C-alpha cells in the first residue's frame, strides 16, 4: 500500500478514486508545523547562528501528525501531493521532516487540476521537494516573524496598536493615504447640459462639442445659461461618417482579476471568492463522478496550457463555428509576476455551467460560469461593431451622437445570456447631410466634483498586485487581518480606515518609512523570488534585512512618542493610581494606569431589572437574572443571604408521579440539562430528585 498525502480532505476522495485500491490518501489539513514562540524574543529563530529556525508541531495538528505517522509506518511508500506553490512546497518539506522521510528521495507530485488525466500524469512523472522553493518560503516566514513580533511589540507599547507586518502595514498605508486624500478633497462647481433630439421617432442624447471636438467644459451658471440660449429649436446634419470598431476579449483570470470581477459582477468579497474557488478546484460530486472543475486558483499568470487551448479550440468550432475561433492571448508577464501556474480555467469545456448547475450551490455556479466564460472567450475572435457618427450644427455650436450596430458578435456569443445586455441597432435609420432634427429637451444642471471612491476589496487587490504587495495566496488573508485588527471597517465590501488604522499607518510611515513602503515590499518579494531561483542565498538575504531593520527599530524605540492613555478622572481603588481608558481584544474598557503592577479593571454596574414581585421567603424585591446559558429567571435581590428562585409558572399543573421520600411532597416530571427527571414540587425548599428509569422492552 502507498500513502499519498494532500492538504485538504476534499481532495482525498477524488484522488483515491483515480489511483485505485493500492493507495491510501490522507490530508495534512494545511501546515503541520510552524516557528516556535519560545527562545530569545519569542521569535523561534536563532539569529546569531545563521537564522536557524526552531519548528514545533502545531498543537491542533498533533492528532493529524500522529495519524499520518501511523499510516506512514504501514505504507510501502509515502508520496507528497501538497499544493503546487511556495506554501505547498514548504508543507511537503515539513511533512517529510515529521515523518522521517528523506526530502531528496521522497516523491513529490505536482498537478494544477484535480482530474484523472492530471493526477495520473503527475504520478507518471513525480519529482522531489524543491529545496530552493522551501528556502524561499522559510525566508519569507522568518522575515514576517521578525517584523511582526518586534514591530507589533513596539506599537503595542507606544500607541496601543495590536499588530504590524510587512504586507499588512504596506496595504494599510494604501488605504489610509487614500482615505486622507478623500477627507481633504475640496469639491469644485461645474455644469452639464443634457440635450435630446428626435431622430426617426426616437429621443437621442447629443453631446455639445468645443472647437477641438471635445465635450464642453462649463464652470458657471452664467456660461450654462448662455449656451442654452444659443441652442436653436432645430439642428442640421453637417457630416455623417461610418467606421468599424473591434473589441478584444479579456485575458483569462488570474487570482487578482477573478477577485475583482467577482466583486464587480457578483458582489463577492475576496475571502468568499477564494473560498468558493477552492471548492471548485478541490472537487465537486457530479453524480457518480467527483472531479475538480477549475485549475489551481492562486496564480498571477494569464498563460493557458497548450492542451487546454487545443481542446477549447475544437469545442469553439464544434459549438459556435470556425469563424468564431481566435487565438490565445499573448502573455504579458508583469515585472512582479511569477508565472508558476497557468491562468484559472475550467478543467473541461464540455462541463458547461448549465450542465453542472444541479450539483452546485448558487454561488459556486455563478463563480464557475464567470471563470468558464472568461477562459473560453479569451480564445475567440473579437466583437465587431459598425459605428455611425453624426455631427450636427445650430446656433454656432457643434453637436454629435453615435449609433452602434453589431455586425459580428465574436466572443460575446458566450456572454450573450449575461445580465443587462447592451442595446444595439439592427439597422441604422436613414440619415443624410442637410436633414433637420428638432430639439425636444435642453437642460442645464449644476454639479460638483466628487472625491475619489473608497477602495473596494477588489480595487485594493488590484493595487496590491500592481505595486507588488504580497502574492495571490496572501491577498484575501491580508485584508482579513486588517479587518480583524480593527484597522479598517468593511461596509459591503467597501473599506475605510479607522482612526486607529490611520494612526498606525502614520506612525509606521514616520519611523519605518522603508518597511511600510510598497516599493520595499515589492523589492523583498523580488529577493524572495531570487532565493527561489537559487540566485540569492537565504542567509545573505536575511542578514541584510535584519541589519537594516534592527537599526531602524533601535532608533524608533528611543524617539517614538508614547500615545498617552486618557484618564477618566477616577482613582484606582486598589493602588490609588489614575484610572484610564484602554483598548482590548474585546473592546474598550477602564483599567489602572499602573498596569501590569496593578491589574484592576473597572466593572460597569449592571442595570437591575425588577419584576414587580416580592420574595415569598424574605420580602425583598425579585429581580431578573440570567443563567450560564443566557436564559432569564427571577430570583431574590437579597442573594446570597436569601437564595429563593422563582419557578416557572406552569399553565397546566404537573401530575404527581409519587411522594417525595424526603419531605412528603409530590415528585413531578421536570426537564434538566441532561433530560427529564423526577424532582420535588417544593423545590428549592426541598432539593430531592431522582432519575427516571426506563422500562426495557422484552
N, C-alpha and C positions, 0 to 999 in steps of 0.2 A: 504494500500500500504506500502511495506517495501523498505527502501532505502539501497542499497549496495554501498559502496564507495571503489573504487580501485585506483591505482596510475596512470595508463595510459589509455587514451581514446581508444586505440586499443583494450583493453580488454572488454570495455563496451558492444559492440555489441555481442561478443561471449557469455559472461556470461549472458546477458539479454535473449538470445535465450534459454539457458539451464534452466533458472529459471522460465520463463513464464511471464504471464501478471500481476501477483500480485507484481512484483518487478520493481523498478526503479534503474538503475545503472549509477552512476556518477563517474568522475575522479577528483582526487586532483591535478594531474599533479606534483607529487613528494611532496617535503616538502612544507608546507604552512607557517611554522614559523621558525625563526632562532634567535640566540642570538642577542640582541640589540648591537649597536655600541656606545651607549651613556653611561654616567656614568664615573667612575674613570678609566682612561686609555683606555676608549672605549671598554672595554672587554665584557660588558654585564653580568658580574659575580661579585657578592658581596663576595669577598674573605674572609673578616672578619666575615661574617655570614654564615659559612658552605658552601661556594661556591654556594650560591643561585643564580640561573640564572634568567635573565630577558629576556623573549621572546617577539618578536614582529612579527606581520604578515608581510610577505614579500610583498613589495609594488606591485609587479607584480601579486601577488596572492589574492589581495583584492577582485577582481571581482569573483574569484573562491570561496573564503570563503563566500561571500555574497550569491552566488548561492546555495552552499551547506547548508547554514543556512536556506534559504527559503525552500529548498527541505526537510530538516530535520523536520521543523515545520509541514509540510504537511504529513509526514510519520508516520505510526503507530509504526515503529521500525527502528533503524539505525544499520546496520551491517557493520563492518570494514573489508575489504579484501585486505589490502596492501600486499606488497611483503613479502615472508617468510624469512626475515633476520633481522639483528640488525637495519638497517636503516628503513626497513618497519615497524618494531615494534614501533620505535620512531615516525614515521609518523602517525601511528594509534593512539598513545597516544596524539599527538598534535591535531589531528582531534577531539578526544574526548574532549579535553580542549576547543577548539574554538567553538564546537557545544554544550557545556554544557552537555556532557554525562558522566556518571559515569564509569571510567575505570574498576572498579571492577565487573560491571554487564554487560557492553556493549559487545555484541557478536563479536568475532574476528575469521575470517575464515583463515585457513592455508591450502594452496594447492601448489603443486610443478609442476603441469602441468595444462594447460587450456584445459581440455577435459570434456565432460559431466559427466563421472563417477567420476572424481576427484572433480569437483565443487559440485556435489550432495552429495558426501561423506563428504566434508567439511561442507556443510550445515547441514548434519545429526549429526555432532559431532563438533559444534563450541566450542571455548574456550574463555577465557578472555585475556586481554592485560597482557603480562608478564612484571611485574614491574622490575625484575632484568635485563631483556634484555634492557629495556628502560634506566635504571640507567647506564648500561654499555655504551650505545651509548652516553648518556649525558656526562659521564665522559670523553669519547674519544673526544667529541666535545669541552669540556672546556679545556682539555689539549692542543688540537691543536690550540684553540683560543689564549690561553696564550702564547704558544711558538711562534705561527705565528705573533701575534701583537707585542710582546715585542722584539723578536729576529729580526723581519723584520725592526722595527723602528731603532734598533741599527745598523744593517748592512747598512741601507739607509744613516744614518748619517756618518758612518765611511768609507765605501767602495763603496757606491752608488749601492749596490745590491738591487733588488726590493723586494725580499721576502725570507723567510726561513720557514721551517716547520719540524715537527718531522719525517714524512715519506719522504717528497720530498728531504730533505737535506741528509738523510742517503742514499737515492737512488742516489743522485748526487755524493756523495763520491765514490760509487761503480764505476760509470762511469769515474770520474776524475782520480781516482787511477789507473784504468786500462789504461787510455789514457797516463798517465805519464809513466807507465811501457812500453807501446809501443814506446813512444818518446825516452826512454832511452835504447831501445833494440839495441844490437850490433850483427850484423849477423856474422855467422861463416861458413867457407867453408866446403863443403862435396861433395862427388862424388857418382854418381849412375851408375850402369851398367845395360843396357837393353839387354836382351838376349832372342832370339827366336829360337825355334827348330821346324822342320817339323815333325808333328805326324799325320800319316794317312792322308796326303794331307791337313793338316790344321796347320797354324802357331800358336804355343802355347808359351806364355811367361813363362820363367823359373826364379826362384829365386836362387841366389848363397848363400850357407849356410856356416857358420863358424863351428868350431869343436863342438859347443854347439847346433847346429841345428838352429841358428838364422841367419837372413839376415846379410850380411857383412857390417861392419862399415868402410867406406873408407873416409879418411880425406885429401888426397892429390892426385895430378895428377900422381905422380910417382907410388903410390900404385895402382891406377886405371889402368895405362898402364901395370904394372907388372902382374896384374890379367888377363887383356885381352890377353896377350901373352901366358898365361897358358891354356886358353880355347882352346881345340882341335877342329878339324872340325867335329868330331862325338862323341856323348855321348852314354854311355852304361847304360841300365837299371839295377840297382842294386836290388832294392826291390819294391814290389807292396803291398799296404795294402788297405783294404776296411773297412769302418765303416759307421754307420748310425748316423746322427745328426738331432736333433729335434729343432724346433724354435717355442717358445710360442708366442701367440698373445699378444698385449699390453693391458693394463688396459683401461677401458672406460675413457672418457675425464673428467678432472677437468677444471676449468677456465684456469689455467695456461697452462696445456698441450694442450688444444684446441687452445689457442693463439699461442703457439709455433708451432704446426702442421699447423695451418692456414697460418702462416708466411712462413714456410719452403715449403709447398706444393702449396699454393695459392697466396703467396706474399701479404697477408693482414696485415696491421698494427693492433696493439692491439685495437685501438679505432674502426676501421672498423669491426673487428671480433665481438666485443661486440655489435656493432650497428646492424649487420645483425642477430646475435644470438638472440637479444632482439625481433626482428620482428618475428623470427621463434617461439619464446616462446609465445609471446602475441597473435598470431593467424594469419592464412592465410586463405583467402577465396578460398575454393576448390569447385567451382561450387555453389551448394546450401548450402554447409556446411562451417562454419567459425570455425577453430579449431587450437589450439596450436600444433606445430609439434614436439617440443622438451621440455624437462623438464627445470626447472629453471637453468639459465646459470651462476650463481655466486655460486660456490661451490669448496671446497678443498677435497672432498671425492670421492673415486672410488667405493663406495658401490652402488649396484643395488638392487632395491626393489625385494622382493620375487615374487610379482605379475608379474613384467617385466620378471624376469628370467624364470618363468613358461610359460608365453606367448611366449617368444623368443625361448625357447627350443622346444616347439611344432612347431613353424614356421621353425626352422632349420631342424627338422626331416621331415617336410612336403616338404620343398623346396630342401634340399640337401641330405637327408638320415640320418639314425640313426648313421652311422659310423662317421659323422661329428660333432656330439654333444659332447661338452666337459662339463666343469663345470665353475661356477662363480669363478673369481679370488679371492684369499684371500685378504681381505682389510688390507693394511699396513697403519695404521693411523699414520701419522707423529706426531712428538712432538708438532708441532705448528698447526696442523690441527684441525678444529672444528667438522667436520663430521656432521654438522647440516642438510645437504641435501644429497640426493644421487647424483651419477655422472650424467653428462649430457648425455642424451639418447633420442631416438625417443619415442614419446608417443604411436606409433603403428607400429608394424613390417610390417603390410600389406600396410601401406602408404610408399611404397618404393620410393627412389629418382626419379626413372623414372616415376612412376605413378603420382607424384605431380609436375613434372617438368613444365608442361604447365602453372601452376599457380604461379611459382616462377621466380624472376629475375635470371640472370645467377649467380650472386654472392651468392644469397640465395640457389640456387640449389647446387652449389659446396660445400658450407659450410654444408648444410644439409646432403649431401652424405658422407662427411667426418665423421660427427657425427654418422650417421646411421650405416655405415660400421664398425666404431671403436667399437661401443657398441655391435653389433651382433657378430663380430669376437672375442670379448673377451670371449664369451661363447662357442667357438668352439675348436675342437681338434687342437693340434699343427701341424705344417707342418713337414714332414719327408723327409730328403734327404739322398741319398746314395752317399758317397764321396770316390773317388778312388785317393789315394795318391801315386805318382810315384817318386821315388828317383833315380837319375842318377849320374854317376861319369865320370870324364875325366880330365886329366891334374893335378891330385892330388886334385881336388876340388869336392865338392858335390853340386848337383842341385836338385830342387824339383818343381813339379807342381801338381795341383789338378784338377780333373774333377768332376762336380756335376750332379746328376740326381735326380729329384723329384720323389719319389715313392708314396707320398700321399700329396695332396695339403693342406688338413686341412683348417684352417681359410682363407688361401689365395684364396680360391674359391670365397669368397666375394669380394676380391680386384682384381680379375683377369682382369677386364676391365680398371684398372688404367693405367696411362701413364707409358711409359718406363718399360715394364715388363722385368724381368731378363731372360737371355738366359740360358737354361738348355739342357743337353744331354738327348735324349730319350733312347739312347743305347750307352754304353761305347765302344770305339774302342778296338780291340783285341791287348793287350799289354802283353808281358811276360818278365821275367828276362833274361838278355843277349841280348835283342833286341837293335839295334843301331839306333839312330836318328841323322840326320845331323843338324848342327848349320847353320841357314840361315842368322842370323844377330847378331852382337855384337857391342855395342857402349858404350863409357864412356861419361858422361855428368857432367860438373861442376855445382853445385848448392850452394845456400846459405840459411841458416836457416832463416825463416820468423818470424816476430813478431807475437804475438797473434792477432787474428782477432778482429776488433772493435765489440762492443756489438750491436747485433740487438735488436729490441724491444722484440722479443720472448726470446732471451737469457737473457735479463735483467729481464724479468718477471720470468723466471726460477730461477735466482739468488735471486730475491726478495722473492720468495716462500721458497727457501732453507734456507735463513738466517732469515726469519720471519719478513720481512719489509712489512707492510700493510696486506691487506686481498684481496681475489678475487675481491671484489667490488671496490677496490681502485687502482688496478694495472694500468689500462688504464688511469684513471684521473690523477694519479701521473706523468706519462710520459708526458701527455699533458701539465701539469703545467710547467714542466722543459723546454718544447719547447716554451711555451708562454712567459716565463721569460727570454728567450734567453740564458739559461744556457747550453743548448745542441742544436746542429744542427742535422737535420734529412735529410739524403740523401738516399731515397728509403728504409726507414726502418732501416738504419744503423745510430747509434747515436754516436756523437762526442762532447765532452765537449768544450765549447767556452772558451776564455781567462777569461771572467767574471765568467763563471761556475767554472773553476779551482781555481780562486782567492777566490770565495765564499766558496768552499769546503775546501780550505787550511785554511782560517781564522776560519771557524767553527771548523775544526779539532784541531786548535791550542788553541782556547779559550773555546770551548764547546765540548770536546772530547767525553763526555758521550752522549750528545744529538744526535750527528751525527753518533755514533757507532751503527752498525747493531745489536749488542747484546743488547744494551739498548732498541732499538726499539722493538726487539723480546720480551724482558722482560716486556715492557709496554703492549704489546699485551697479554701476559700471565696474567698480572694483570687485564686487562680489561675482559678477559675470567673468571677470578675469581669473579669479580663483577657480571658478567652474571650468574654465577653458584650460587651466593649468599654466596660464601665463604668469600669474602672481601667486606668491606663497601665502598661506593662511597666516603664519606668524608675522610676516612682514606687514601685511595689511592691518592686523590687529595692533601691532606695536606702534605703527604710525598714527592710527586712530587714537589709541589710548594716550599717547604723549600729548597730542593736541587737545584732547578732551579734558585731561587732568589739569592742564594749565588753565583752561577756561573755568573749570569747576572750582579750583582753589581761589582764583581771583573773584569769582562771583560770590563765593561763601563769605568773603571778607567785606565786600562792599554792598551786597544786595540788601535793600531795606527790609525791615520786618513789618509786615502788614499787621498793625496793632489791632487787637481784638476790642470790640466796642463794649464798654462797661454798661451794666444795667442800672447802676446806682444803688445796688444792694451789696451786702457783705456776706461772705460765706459763713454759715452758722457753725461750721466745724473748725476752720482755721483763722477766720477773720479777714481773709484777703478778698479783694473785689470779685464779684460775680460778673461774667462776661458772656456775650452771645458767641456760640460756637457752631461749627458745621460738622455734621457727622454723616455716616453712611445712610442713616435713616431720616435725615433732615436736620433742621436747625434745633438747637437746644441751649439751655443755660447751664454753665458749669463754672467751676472755680478756676481763676486765673493762675492759681498755684499748681496746676497740673504739671507733672504727674505726682508731685509730692502729696497733693490733696486731690482725691478723685470724686469729690462731691458733685452731684448732678441734681439740679433742682427739678423736682417733680411737680408739674402743674396739678393743682387740686381738681379732682373730678367733680363734675356737676352732679349734685344729689337730686334724684327724681323721686318724689314722694307719691305713694299710691293713693293716699287719701284714707287709708285704713289704719287701725291701731293694732298693735301686737296683743293677742289674747292672753299672753303669759305675763308681760311686764307693763303693758300700757303705753309703750313708746310707739312712735310712728313707724309704719312699714315703708321700706324703700325698695327701688328696683336695683337688682344686681345681675351679673352675668356669670355663668359657669365657664369652665375651661373650653367648652365648645361654642361659646358665644350665645348660648340660649338664656333668655331673660327669666328671672323668677323674683318673687317678693320675699324679703327677709326683714328681720327686726333691725332697726338702726342702732340698737344697743349692743350689737356684736362687738367683742366676744363675750361680754357679760351675759347676754341673752342670745341663744343660738336658734331661736324659733325661725322656721322656714315654712312659708305658706304653701300648702299642697294645691296642685292644680284642681280647679273645680270641675267635677265630672258632671256632664249633662245627664248621664244615666248612672244610677247608683250601682257600684260594683257588687256583684253577688259574692257573699261569703262562701269560701270553699270549706273552711273548717275553723275551729277555735285556735287561738294563739296559746301555745303551751306556757308562755312566759307571763302574760298579763290577763289572759282570758278573753281578750278581744277577738275580732274577726280577722282571719287571714284572707286577703284578697289577691287577685292576679294583677301584677304590676309589670311594667316594661322597664328594663335597665339597660346598661351599656352593652351587656353580653346576651341580651334576650329577655324572655319573660321569667318571672319568679314569683313566689308567694311572700307577701310582706304584710306586716300588721297594719290595720287601719288606723291605729293610734300613733303611728309614726309622726313626729320624731320622739314623742314621749317613750314609745317602745320601739326599739330598732330591730326586733326579731324578723328574720327572713329564712327561707329555705328554698332549695331547688325544686323545680317541677320535674318529677320523674316520669319519663315517657314509657308507656307500656309497649313491649315488643310484640309484634305480630307473630303468631305461630306459623 
